Amino acid sequence: GAVAQSRAPVIVLASSDAATRRDVRRTAEPLGFVVHEVQDGVEAVEAAARLRPAALVLERILPRLRADEVAERLLAQAATRSVPILLLGAADGAAGLFRECLPHPLDRRMLQAALERLGAPVH
């Protein structure tokens, strides 16, 4: 609705690594995104349904649900099927589940380019 259009786009981020979380925030926020951090794959699925984010940025191995399991759950729900997922690391045969796979440790320039490809508002 109109409310969703007026707020800044959200990135849901699930990473166990503090440096990765910091780098994602430092890359995404200047592009106009709000970064919403979650602790594990289950929280990522819940946040995607609740927040309707512009994208998820996930480490491949997460507590409770791996990134591929998160992707499968989002694809199974009409409300979250179109949410792009950017994977940090190699997809290991599950590449079709993810919009893009980014190197991990994170390359901020590659993340910035991937976020810009989402069609994010650049402030």
C-alpha positions as CSV (number, residue, x, y, z in Angstrom):
1,G,0.0,0.0,0.0
2,A,0.9,3.7,0.2
3,V,2.6,3.2,3.5
4,A,5.0,0.6,2.2
5,Q,5.9,2.9,-0.7
6,S,6.9,5.8,1.5
7,R,9.3,4.0,3.8
8,A,13.0,3.3,3.1
9,P,13.6,-0.2,1.5
10,V,14.7,-2.8,4.0
11,I,17.6,-5.3,3.7
12,V,17.2,-8.3,6.0
13,L,20.7,-9.4,7.0
14,A,21.7,-12.7,8.6
15,S,25.4,-13.1,9.3
16,S,27.3,-14.5,12.3
17,D,30.3,-12.3,11.5
18,A,30.4,-8.8,13.0
19,A,32.7,-7.4,10.3
20,T,30.4,-8.7,7.6
21,R,27.4,-7.1,9.3
22,R,29.2,-3.8,9.7
23,D,30.3,-3.8,6.0
24,V,26.8,-4.6,4.7
25,R,25.4,-1.7,6.8
26,R,28.1,0.6,5.6
27,T,27.4,-0.3,2.0
28,A,23.6,-0.4,2.1
29,E,22.8,2.6,4.2
30,P,24.3,5.2,1.9
31,L,22.2,3.7,-0.9
32,G,19.1,4.5,1.0
33,F,18.4,1.1,2.6
34,V,17.6,0.3,6.2
35,V,19.4,-2.8,7.4
36,H,17.4,-5.1,9.7
37,E,19.7,-7.7,11.3
38,V,18.4,-11.2,12.3
39,Q,20.2,-13.9,14.2
40,D,19.3,-17.0,12.2
41,G,17.5,-18.5,9.3
42,V,14.1,-18.8,11.1
43,E,14.2,-15.1,11.9
44,A,15.1,-14.3,8.3
45,V,12.0,-16.1,7.1
46,E,9.8,-14.4,9.7
47,A,11.3,-10.9,8.9
48,A,10.9,-11.4,5.1
49,A,7.1,-12.2,5.7
50,R,6.7,-9.2,8.1
51,L,8.9,-6.5,6.5
52,R,8.6,-7.4,2.7
53,P,12.2,-6.4,2.3
54,A,13.9,-5.2,-0.9
55,A,16.3,-8.2,-0.4
56,L,17.8,-10.6,2.0
57,V,21.6,-10.9,2.5
58,L,22.4,-14.3,4.0
59,E,25.4,-16.3,4.9
60,R,25.1,-19.8,3.5
61,I,25.4,-21.5,6.9
62,L,23.1,-20.0,9.5
63,P,21.7,-21.3,12.8
64,R,18.4,-23.2,12.7
65,L,17.9,-22.9,8.9
66,R,20.6,-22.7,6.1
67,A,20.3,-20.1,3.4
68,D,19.0,-22.6,0.9
69,E,16.3,-23.7,3.4
70,V,15.4,-20.0,3.9
71,A,15.1,-19.6,0.1
72,E,12.9,-22.6,-0.3
73,R,10.5,-21.4,2.4
74,L,10.3,-17.9,0.9
75,L,9.7,-19.4,-2.6
76,A,6.9,-21.5,-1.2
77,Q,4.9,-18.5,0.0
78,A,3.3,-16.1,-2.5
79,A,4.0,-13.1,-0.3
80,T,7.7,-13.7,-0.2
81,R,8.4,-15.5,-3.5
82,S,9.7,-12.5,-5.3
83,V,12.1,-11.3,-2.6
84,P,15.6,-11.4,-4.0
85,I,18.2,-13.2,-1.9
86,L,21.9,-12.3,-2.1
87,L,24.0,-15.2,-0.8
88,L,27.4,-14.6,0.9
89,G,29.5,-17.5,-0.3
90,A,29.2,-20.3,-2.9
91,A,25.7,-21.7,-3.6
92,D,27.0,-25.3,-3.9
93,G,24.5,-26.5,-6.4
94,A,21.6,-24.3,-5.1
95,A,22.4,-21.3,-7.3
96,G,18.9,-21.2,-8.7
97,L,17.5,-20.3,-5.3
98,F,19.5,-17.0,-5.1
99,R,19.4,-13.8,-7.1
100,E,23.2,-13.5,-6.8
101,C,26.1,-15.1,-5.0
102,L,28.7,-12.8,-3.6
103,P,32.2,-13.6,-2.3
104,H,32.6,-14.2,1.4
105,P,34.5,-12.5,2.9
106,L,32.5,-9.7,1.5
107,D,33.6,-7.5,-1.4
108,R,31.8,-4.3,-0.7
109,R,32.0,-3.1,-4.3
110,M,30.3,-6.3,-5.5
111,L,27.6,-5.9,-2.8
112,Q,27.1,-2.3,-3.8
113,A,26.7,-3.3,-7.4
114,A,24.2,-6.0,-6.5
115,L,22.2,-3.6,-4.4
116,E,22.1,-1.1,-7.2
117,R,20.8,-3.8,-9.5
118,L,17.8,-4.2,-7.2
119,G,16.7,-0.8,-8.4
120,A,17.2,0.8,-5.0
121,P,16.7,4.5,-4.6
122,V,20.1,6.2,-4.4
123,H,20.2,9.2,-2.2
